[in-house]
Amino acid sequence: MPSRALVHFFLTWWGVWLIAALDATVIFTFPLALDAVVIVMASMHRNVFWLTPILATAGSLVGALTSIRVGEIVGEQGLARVVPSRSLDRIKKHMAGNRVTALALAPLMPPPFPFTAVIVAAGALSAGRVRILAALAVGLSIRFWLESVLALVYGRRIIRWIDSDIARDIAIGAIVLAIVATTISILRLTIWRPHKAVAAGRAAGRESQ
């Protein structure tokens, strides 16, 4: 079954890196999937559990770099095109003050905190790629190392649970939902948002006449 094969792929070293990279991009939507993969992989590979947080952090930074670039392209005025309006005010409050501290804390905030949107906003506000990535690396490392250590404590129970049929069914269902949510995100960025921007520009032009 293709969906089961996909689940098993993400439970590999390449899978950890890939889902971490996707998780930090604008288009990918799969809440808590990365954290689940980190915990499961650290549980399955106890002797080299330290490799899991390293790969997850590296993948997240690669994905974050693409989100930073998106922010640089759209700029502060274009943030509304890629960040939902309901999240924009929350992000601005989070980014107020020391931006480096805010970025380091962003990976540690629980869902539904808009982690990726914060990265895009940092790029749009010209916070500097090196500073953004360095701050994120600190927060991401803390997050993934804590999860990996947690996996060592509860690893045996986790492994027994993931071997069950219900766990596989939940994972497959979550993947389907993630595909749907990601497709919606892509449509919003490539179709809906540009159309709204064009309509807004035309309305502004009529008002100025």
Rosetta blueprint (number, residue, H / E / L):
1 M L
2 P H
3 S H
4 R H
5 A H
6 L H
7 V H
8 H H
9 F H
10 F H
11 L L
12 T L
13 W H
14 W H
15 G H
16 V H
17 W H
18 L H
19 I H
20 A H
21 A H
22 L H
23 D H
24 A L
25 T L
26 V L
27 I L
28 F L
29 T L
30 F L
31 P L
32 L L
33 A H
34 L H
35 D H
36 A H
37 V H
38 V H
39 I H
40 V H
41 M H
42 A H
43 S H
44 M H
45 H L
46 R H
47 N H
48 V H
49 F L
50 W L
51 L H
52 T H
53 P H
54 I H
55 L H
56 A H
57 T H
58 A H
59 G H
60 S H
61 L H
62 V H
63 G H
64 A H
65 L H
66 T H
67 S H
68 I H
69 R H
70 V H
71 G H
72 E H
73 I H
74 V H
75 G L
76 E H
77 Q H
78 G H
79 L H
80 A H
81 R H
82 V H
83 V L
84 P L
85 S H
86 R H
87 S H
88 L H
89 D H
90 R H
91 I H
92 K H
93 K H
94 H H
95 M H
96 A L
97 G L
98 N L
99 R H
100 V H
101 T H
102 A H
103 L H
104 A H
105 L H
106 A H
107 P H
108 L H
109 M L
110 P L
111 P L
112 P L
113 F L
114 P L
115 F H
116 T H
117 A H
118 V H
119 I H
120 V H
121 A H
122 A H
123 G H
124 A H
125 L L
126 S L
127 A L
128 G L
129 R H
130 V H
131 R H
132 I H
133 L H
134 A H
135 A H
136 L H
137 A H
138 V H
139 G H
140 L H
141 S H
142 I H
143 R H
144 F H
145 W H
146 L H
147 E H
148 S H
149 V H
150 L H
151 A H
152 L H
153 V H
154 Y H
155 G H
156 R H
157 R H
158 I H
159 I H
160 R H
161 W H
162 I H
163 D L
164 S L
165 D H
166 I H
167 A H
168 R H
169 D H
170 I H
171 A H
172 I H
173 G H
174 A H
175 I H
176 V H
177 L H
178 A H
179 I H
180 V H
181 A H
182 T H
183 T H
184 I H
185 S H
186 I H
187 L H
188 R H
189 L H
190 T H
191 I H
192 W H
193 R H
194 P H
195 H H
196 K H
197 A H
198 V H
199 A H
200 A H
201 G H
202 R H
203 A H
204 A H
205 G H
206 R H
207 E H
208 S H
209 Q L
